[in-house]
Amino acid sequence: MNLIEKLNHYGEQKEPFLFVIDYELQNYEIIPLNELPNNISYEIDTENYNSQNISIRKEHITKENYKNKFEKIQENILNGNTYLLNLTTPTKIETTATLSEIYNKANAKYKLYYKDKFICFSPERFVNIEDNKIFTYPMKGTIDANIKDAENVIMEDKKELAEHTMVVDLLRNDLSIVAKNVKVEKFRYSEKIKAGDKELYQISSKISAQLESDWSKRIGEIITSLLPAGSITGTPKKKTIEIIKNIENYERGYFTGVFGIYDGDSLDSAVMIRYIEKEDDGSLIYKSGGGITCDSDMSSEYQEMCDKVYIP
């Protein structure tokens, strides 16, 4: 069975399972929860209150390297090929902690430890489905909570508003492919999250739509129709994905894919951001990024990419 068939099979059987799907929908794992191996762990929509910080040493790409990518994106925006593109980059990190230790100590609503190959500790929900309704929560916009009047500053920022609005429109369109009566229930609300030794405000919206009562038989079509997630690609999605491949020049792999749980009744999932991957030689790569629009400032975007390399 392929990816869609497997998801539909377990959904139709009402069999609880974990799914882990990479960015390009080429690699995936779908495992019944009663068969989950010891080398995979997850937490879904939980609160963590660990206070022990894990220090990491970072080796970011150079600002000049980032600038070259940024300018290519601006050229594509000028030519009308994209209006919003989420640019990501790999950062080499060093730490004395193991992936398992980082997983156990990191604070995040959604966490996944996968076979000592990668971990993610994501603040961003992808979709959840309950009572025949599907919800998605695009997250776009970040600011240091220590900045004076930080919430108002980001809420009144025209660039941030435009970027967030484009992602919301994209996700509304995506949901309309698989469901009816799409509504933006809450537009641009802030949540405070820990980011290493600082706190951030992140801006999200809540969008809902109505599914048929037999939606679990179509989990495969529902999930794959929405991938890759709009918040980590851009708009228009298809063309922007092509540009990303040409400009990023590295494999995202499972980074910016999704993972989640179907419990036999409802479904919840997360976008795999805040992500560390172990290379074959044992070295660690942290992958991070942010959205670029015509109003973006190169230095600010570079700093945002650097700031997102942290263990919460």
N, C-alpha and C positions, 0 to 999 in steps of 0.2 A: 504493500500500500504506500502511496505517496503521502506528502504532508497533509493535504486537505482530507484525503480518505481516512487517515489515521485519526485526525481530530474529530471528524464526523462519526467515526466508528465508536469511539469512547463516549462521545456526547449522546449518541443514540442509545447506547447501553446504560447511560447514567452512571458510568464508571469514573470515579474521581481520579484526576491525573494532573501531573505537572507538565507544562510545555516550555521549552526553551528554543527560541528561533533566532537565527542570526540575521544581520542587516539585509543581506541579499536573498534570504529565503532559500539558501542552498544547503545549509547545515541546520539540523534541528534534532531535538530529543523530546519524545513524548513517552512518559512513563506513568503507569498506574501507581497511585500513591502507596498501595500495599506492596509494591515491588521496588520502592525507591532505595537505591544503594546507599551505603554509608558515606560515600565520597561526594554526595550531593546534599546540600542543606539549603533551606529557604526560610524567609519570614515574609509574610504578606500583611500589609496594613497594620503594622505594630508600632508601638512606641518604645524607644530605647533610652535609657538614662545612664549609660556608661560614662564615667567622668575621666577615664584614663586616656590621655592623648598618646598617639603614636607618631613619632617624628619621622619625616622622610626627607631625603635630599633629592632635589629636582634638577634635571638637565633639559630645559626647554629648547625647542628649536629657536634659532636666532630670530631677532626682530626683522632682519633683512629677508630671511627666508619667508617669514610670515607676510611681509609686505608684498613680496612677489605674488603670493597666492591671492592676497587681498586685492591687488590691482587687476588681476585677471578676472576676479569676480565683478569688480566695478565695471570693467569693460563689457562683460556679459550683461550686466544690468543696463548699461547705456545702450546696448544693442537690442534690448527688450527680450532677452532670452530667459531672464529670471528677475524676480522682484525681491525675493528673500531667499537666501541660501545659508544653510547651517554649515559652517566650516569647522572641521575638527582636525586635530593634530595629535601625534603621539609624543609623550614626554618620558624620557628615561628617569626612573626613580630608584633610590636605594633605601633600604630600611632593614633593621635587624629583625623585624617581625615577619612571621610566615603569613601566607594568604589566609590560613585558618585563624590565626590570631587576629589579623585585621578584621576578618569577617565577624568574629565574636565580639570585638570591642567597638566596631563602628556603629554610629547612631544613624539609623535611616528607617523610613517606613517600609521599604522594600529591599530585601537583601537576598543575594544568591551566592552560594559557594559551589563551584562546579569542578569537581574532579581534580582539584589542585592545579587547574589550568587557568581559571580566572575567577574573580569575584566582582560583584557590583553592589553598591549601597545607594540605591536610587531614591530620590525624593519625588520622582514623577510617575504618577499612575498613568497607565496607557488606557485601558477600558475596564469597566466593570459592568456586569449584567446581573440584575436582580428584578424579580417580578415582571419579567418580559420587557424590561426597559434597559437600554444600553446607555452608558454614560462615558464621556471622555473628558479629560482635564488638561488641555494644552497648557504647558508651562513655558513662558517666554518673558524674560526680563528679570534681572538680578541687580541688587544694590547692597553695598555694605551697610548693615544696620546701624553702625556707629556714626555714619554721616548725619549731620544735623538735619532733622525733619526728613529723614530718608524716605519714608513712605510717600509723602507728598511730592518729593523731588522726582521719584520714578513715575508716579501716577500722572504727573503733569508734563513729563518728557515727551515731546511730539514724536521723536524717533522711536521710543519704546512703545508708544501707543500704536503707531503705524505697523510696527513689526508684530505686535501681539494681535492686532486686528486681522492681519493677513493670515496668521496661523489659525485663528478662530474660524475665519471664512473657509480655509482649506479643510479643517476638521469637520465643519458643518457639511461641506460637500461630500467628504468621505463617508460620514454617517448616513447620508441620504442614499448611498449606494446599497446599503444593507438594511435600512430601517425607514420608518415613516415618522411624520410629525416631529421633525428636528427642531429643537429649541435651545437657545442660549439661556440657561437658567440663571447663571451668575457670570457677569462680565468683569474681568480684571479685579481679583481680590488678592491680598497679600498674605503670605505665610512666612513666619520666621523659622529659619533652620540653622543648625550649627554647621560651620565650615572650618574645620580645624580649630585654630585659636580665635576665630572671629565668628560673628553671626551675620547672616544674610537675610534680606527680604527677597522672596521669589514670588513672581506674579503669575497667577493661573486664572483660567476661566472654567466654567462647568457647562457642558453641552449634553443634552439628552435626546433620545429618540425611542420610538416604540417598535418592538420586535413582535413577530408572530409567536404564538404560544409554544410552537414546536421548534424554537430557535436552537435548542441543543443538538438537533440533528444536522444543523448547518454551521456548527462552530467553525469548521474548516474554511468555508466561504466567507464567513463574517470576519474572522481574524485576518486572513490573507488579503482580503479586499482592502483592508485598512493599512497594510504594510507596504513599504516602510512608513513609520510614523511621520506625520506631517511636521511635528515640532523639531525633528532632527534631520529633515531634508530641506523643504522650502516650497516655494510656489512660483510658477506652475510645477507640480511635483515631478512629472515624467522628465521634462527637459532639465530641471534642476538636478535630478539624480545623475543625469549624463554629465553635467558640468562638474558635479562633485567628484565623480570618478576620475575625470581628467585633471582636476586641480589638486585634490588631496594627495594623490600618488602614493597611497598605502592602503592596505586592506583593513577595513573596520572590523571584519570578523563578527563576533557576537556583540561587540560594542554597538550601541544604538539599535540592536534587535530588541526583542521583548521576551519576558518570561511571565508565567502566571499559573494559576490553579483553577481548575474546574472541580467543584466539590460534589457534583451530582445534582446540584440545584442552582447554584450561582457561579459566577466567574469573576475573578479579579486578576489584574496583571499590571506590569510596570515596564517602562522603557528602560533599557539597560544603559544608563548613564552613570557617572561616578564609578569608573570601571578600571580595574587593574588586571593585566594579563601577564602570565608567566611565559617567557620565551623558552625555546628548547635548551638554551644554555643556562637557564635558571634566572636570568636577568628579568627585571620587571618593567612593564610599560604601562603608563597611565594615559588614557585617551580622553581628551576633553575638547570643547569647542563652544561656539556661539553663533547667533544669527547675524548675517550681514545684509544691510540694505543700502540704498543710495545715500542715506543720511549718516551712515556709520563713520566713525573716526578710527583710523587704523590703529593708533597707539592705544586707544581705549579698548578696542576689540582684542588686541594682543594681550593687554593686561587682564581682561576678563578670562581669556583662555588660560592664562597662567594661574589666576586666582582659583579657577575651578579644579586645579590639581591639589586635592586635600583629602584628608581622612576625617570624616565628621565625628 
